Amino acid sequence: MTTQTGGRTEDAPTTVAIVDDHEAVRLGLRAACADAGYVVVADTADVAALLGLLDDPKVDPARVVLLDLSLGDGSRVTDNVRAVLAAGSQVLVHSIADRVAAVREALAAGAAGVIPKSAPTSAVIAAIATVARGEALNNVEWASAIEADREFAKAQLGRRERDVLNLYASGLPLKLVAQKLGIAHSTAREYLDRIRAKYVEVGRPAPTKVDLLRRAVEDGILPGLDAEGGDARA
């Protein structure tokens, strides 16, 4: 069993990568990580650039990736988190505190935790150590923020809307959803349109069936899925 002091274990240093589209933020985080004994293997403005660097066998793999939620390249939170996880790194999201919908999406995609950009450097360093140990960061304050967010509450679906989303996102055609619920096809369509409108209102658009599946998983309407699309509880 290894023990950790600062940014190092007895076996190897904790390796970190930083993804943020603000150079000043990257430089500040790099300096703080170096002071803590971590080895910063890369810092980039987007995930694609990071993955390109980590693909080089000369670059050490990153145990933890500090990832900004909102990047200038327009990439999606879920895609970024999953891409980093697929590369073998843990994700610690580094974000401002008012993006609760995006935080929820990042955690649903598999991020180990979220640390606000307003947090002191010591808290960021401690969070990296927690994630590097393979532990999930305590996100009680973020869960509370999401629960209290009035805009997010508007996305809460009524019972019948949840029924429609459950069946439709599970893979049934809308016509069969209507039959199972004993409603007209046009009524099922109205429910589906209303569901999509509610998600748009809170900044979580779901234009495709796959997006609706993600929303259903994020909101606990369907069980979580693993990377291959199977039931994560199986």
C-alpha positions as CSV (number, residue, x, y, z in Angstrom):
1,M,0.0,0.0,0.0
2,T,1.4,3.4,-0.9
3,T,1.3,6.5,1.3
4,Q,1.0,10.0,0.0
5,T,2.7,13.2,1.1
6,G,1.8,16.3,-0.8
7,G,1.6,15.4,-4.4
8,R,3.7,12.2,-4.3
9,T,3.2,8.6,-3.4
10,E,6.1,6.3,-2.4
11,D,5.9,4.7,-5.9
12,A,5.5,7.7,-8.2
13,P,4.6,11.4,-8.3
14,T,1.0,12.4,-8.9
15,T,0.7,13.4,-12.6
16,V,-1.7,16.2,-13.5
17,A,-3.0,17.7,-16.7
18,I,-4.9,21.0,-17.0
19,V,-7.5,21.9,-19.6
20,D,-8.7,25.6,-19.6
21,D,-9.0,28.1,-22.4
22,H,-7.6,30.9,-20.3
23,E,-3.8,30.9,-20.3
24,A,-3.5,32.8,-17.0
25,V,-5.6,30.1,-15.3
26,R,-3.4,27.3,-16.7
27,L,-0.2,29.1,-15.6
28,G,-1.6,29.7,-12.1
29,L,-2.7,26.0,-11.7
30,R,0.6,24.8,-13.1
31,A,2.6,26.8,-10.6
32,A,0.4,25.7,-7.7
33,C,0.7,22.0,-8.7
34,A,4.4,22.2,-9.0
35,D,4.7,23.8,-5.6
36,A,2.7,20.9,-4.2
37,G,5.0,18.3,-5.7
38,Y,2.7,17.3,-8.5
39,V,4.1,16.7,-12.0
40,V,2.1,18.7,-14.6
41,V,2.4,16.6,-17.8
42,A,0.4,19.0,-20.1
43,D,-1.8,22.1,-20.1
44,T,-4.0,22.8,-23.1
45,A,-6.9,25.0,-24.2
46,D,-9.1,22.0,-25.1
47,V,-9.5,18.3,-24.7
48,A,-8.6,17.4,-28.2
49,A,-5.2,19.0,-27.8
50,L,-4.7,17.2,-24.5
51,L,-5.5,13.8,-25.9
52,G,-3.1,14.5,-28.8
53,L,-0.3,15.1,-26.3
54,L,-1.1,12.2,-24.0
55,D,-1.1,9.9,-27.0
56,D,2.7,10.6,-27.3
57,P,4.5,7.7,-25.5
58,K,7.1,10.2,-24.4
59,V,4.5,12.0,-22.3
60,D,3.6,10.5,-18.9
61,P,-0.1,9.7,-18.5
62,A,-2.1,12.1,-16.3
63,R,-3.6,10.6,-13.2
64,V,-5.9,13.6,-12.8
65,V,-7.1,16.1,-15.3
66,L,-8.3,19.5,-14.1
67,L,-11.1,20.3,-16.6
68,D,-12.9,23.6,-17.2
69,L,-16.6,23.1,-17.8
70,S,-17.0,25.7,-20.5
71,L,-14.3,25.7,-23.2
72,G,-14.1,28.1,-26.2
73,D,-14.2,25.3,-28.8
74,G,-17.9,24.7,-28.1
75,S,-17.3,21.1,-27.0
76,R,-19.9,19.4,-24.8
77,V,-19.3,18.7,-21.2
78,T,-20.3,15.0,-21.4
79,D,-18.1,14.4,-24.4
80,N,-15.1,16.0,-22.8
81,V,-15.5,14.1,-19.5
82,R,-15.9,10.7,-21.2
83,A,-13.0,11.3,-23.6
84,V,-10.7,12.0,-20.7
85,L,-11.9,9.0,-18.7
86,A,-11.4,6.8,-21.8
87,A,-7.8,8.0,-21.9
88,G,-7.3,6.6,-18.4
89,S,-7.4,9.7,-16.3
90,Q,-9.7,10.8,-13.5
91,V,-11.6,14.1,-14.1
92,L,-11.7,16.9,-11.5
93,V,-13.9,19.7,-12.9
94,H,-12.7,23.2,-12.1
95,S,-15.5,25.7,-12.7
96,I,-17.3,28.8,-11.5
97,A,-20.1,28.1,-9.1
98,D,-23.1,29.2,-11.1
99,R,-23.1,26.5,-13.8
100,V,-25.1,24.0,-11.9
101,A,-26.7,22.3,-14.9
102,A,-23.3,21.7,-16.5
103,V,-21.9,20.5,-13.1
104,R,-24.7,17.9,-12.9
105,E,-23.9,16.8,-16.5
106,A,-20.2,16.4,-15.7
107,L,-20.9,14.3,-12.6
108,A,-23.3,12.2,-14.5
109,A,-20.7,11.6,-17.2
110,G,-18.3,10.3,-14.6
111,A,-16.3,13.2,-13.2
112,A,-14.9,12.4,-9.7
113,G,-15.8,15.8,-8.4
114,V,-16.0,19.5,-8.9
115,I,-13.9,22.3,-7.3
116,P,-15.1,25.9,-7.7
117,K,-12.7,28.4,-9.3
118,S,-13.3,30.6,-6.2
119,A,-11.8,27.9,-3.9
120,P,-8.4,28.7,-2.4
121,T,-5.4,27.0,-4.0
122,S,-4.9,24.7,-1.0
123,A,-8.5,23.3,-1.6
124,V,-7.7,22.6,-5.2
125,I,-4.5,20.8,-4.3
126,A,-6.3,18.8,-1.7
127,A,-9.0,17.9,-4.2
128,I,-6.4,16.7,-6.6
129,A,-4.9,14.4,-3.9
130,T,-8.4,13.0,-3.1
131,V,-9.1,12.2,-6.8
132,A,-5.6,10.8,-7.3
133,R,-6.3,8.3,-4.6
134,G,-9.3,7.0,-6.5
135,E,-11.8,8.6,-4.2
136,A,-14.8,10.7,-5.3
137,L,-14.7,14.3,-4.0
138,N,-17.4,15.2,-1.6
139,N,-19.8,17.4,-3.6
140,V,-22.4,18.1,-0.9
141,E,-22.3,21.8,-1.5
142,W,-22.7,21.3,-5.2
143,A,-25.7,19.0,-4.7
144,S,-27.2,21.6,-2.5
145,A,-26.7,24.3,-5.1
146,I,-28.3,22.2,-7.8
147,E,-31.3,21.4,-5.5
148,A,-31.8,25.1,-4.6
149,D,-31.4,26.4,-8.2
150,R,-34.8,27.7,-9.2
151,E,-34.1,27.5,-12.9
152,F,-33.0,23.9,-12.6
153,A,-36.2,23.1,-10.7
154,K,-38.2,24.2,-13.8
155,A,-36.8,21.1,-15.5
156,Q,-38.6,18.8,-13.1
157,L,-41.1,16.8,-15.1
158,G,-44.6,15.9,-14.2
159,R,-45.6,12.2,-13.6
160,R,-46.9,11.6,-17.2
161,E,-43.9,13.4,-18.7
162,R,-41.6,11.2,-16.7
163,D,-43.5,8.1,-18.0
164,V,-43.2,9.2,-21.6
165,L,-39.5,10.0,-21.2
166,N,-38.8,6.7,-19.4
167,L,-40.4,4.6,-22.2
168,Y,-39.2,6.7,-25.1
169,A,-35.6,7.0,-23.9
170,S,-35.5,3.3,-23.2
171,G,-35.9,2.7,-26.9
172,L,-39.6,2.4,-27.7
173,P,-41.0,4.2,-30.7
174,L,-43.3,7.0,-29.8
175,K,-46.3,5.1,-31.2
176,L,-45.7,2.2,-28.8
177,V,-45.1,4.6,-25.9
178,A,-48.6,6.0,-26.6
179,Q,-50.1,2.5,-26.7
180,K,-48.5,1.5,-23.5
181,L,-49.7,4.6,-21.7
182,G,-53.2,4.4,-23.3
183,I,-52.9,7.9,-24.8
184,A,-53.2,9.2,-28.4
185,H,-50.0,9.3,-30.5
186,S,-50.5,13.1,-30.8
187,T,-50.8,13.4,-27.1
188,A,-47.5,11.5,-26.6
189,R,-45.9,13.9,-29.1
190,E,-47.1,16.9,-27.1
191,Y,-45.6,15.4,-24.0
192,L,-42.3,14.8,-25.8
193,D,-42.3,18.4,-27.1
194,R,-43.0,19.7,-23.6
195,I,-40.2,17.6,-22.1
196,R,-37.7,19.0,-24.7
197,A,-38.9,22.6,-24.1
198,K,-38.3,22.2,-20.3
199,Y,-34.8,21.0,-20.8
200,V,-34.1,23.9,-23.2
201,E,-35.3,26.3,-20.6
202,V,-32.7,25.2,-18.1
203,G,-29.8,25.1,-20.6
204,R,-29.9,21.3,-21.0
205,P,-31.2,20.9,-24.6
206,A,-32.1,17.4,-25.8
207,P,-32.7,17.5,-29.5
208,T,-32.0,13.8,-30.2
209,K,-33.2,10.6,-28.6
210,V,-29.7,9.9,-27.3
211,D,-29.7,13.3,-25.6
212,L,-33.1,12.5,-24.0
213,L,-31.5,9.2,-22.8
214,R,-28.7,11.2,-21.1
215,R,-31.2,13.5,-19.5
216,A,-33.2,10.6,-18.2
217,V,-30.1,9.1,-16.7
218,E,-28.9,12.4,-15.2
219,D,-32.3,12.9,-13.5
220,G,-32.6,9.4,-12.2
221,I,-35.5,8.4,-14.5
222,L,-33.4,5.6,-16.0
223,P,-30.5,3.7,-14.5
224,G,-27.0,4.8,-15.4
225,L,-25.3,3.4,-18.5
226,D,-21.7,2.3,-18.9
227,A,-19.5,3.4,-21.7
228,E,-20.8,0.5,-23.9
229,G,-24.4,1.5,-23.3
230,G,-25.2,-1.4,-20.9
231,D,-26.8,-1.1,-17.5
232,A,-24.0,0.1,-15.1
233,R,-25.7,-1.9,-12.3
234,A,-25.5,-5.2,-14.1
